[in-house]
Amino acid sequence: MSIYDISVKTIKGEETTLKPYEGKVLLIVNTASKCGFTPQYKQLQELYDAYKDKGFVVLGFPCNQFMNQEPGDEKSIGEFCSLNYGVTFPMFAKVDVKGEHIHPLYMHLTSLAKGMLGTKAVKWNFTKFLVDQTGETVQRFSPQTNPKEIEETIQKWLG
């Protein structure tokens, strides 16, 4: 199955797939509004602004699996991101990124790009997965990796 066939829900509750992003370089991030890494929204938005016209998209997937750091509903998450960080990149409905109810997208991503010491499970908010224009998961970045540190890698994949 291609990453583009995976069913997802937008932050507004609309069923869709990742098909609209086919042919683009994607940075898929599990996000949270009450996390020490939450300020990364600013750098994620800056990357999106800098490269969106060159075929790059950030996709945000809120997750409440790490110390209840994303307790709000989709409406409040969207408002928080917009008001506090000016987020305009696509945001989606909350998902599980690990465990028994892991979303198929994260099952796909974690099976292809392992973490430190070969671990599969996402360990914390703001884990980032880079997907190339063909839908291949090419790299995984830890929550501690500032999005700006990924910029050179994104430029390389954009050609």
Secondary structure, DSSP 8 states (H G I E B T S, - for coil): --GGG-EEEBTTS-EEESGGGTTSEEEEEEE-TTSTTTTHHHHHHHHHHHHGGGTEEEEEEE---STT---S-HHHHHHHHHHHH---S-BB-----SSTT--HHHHHHHHHS--GGG--S--STT-EEEE-TTS-EEEEE-TTS-GGGGHHHHHHHH-
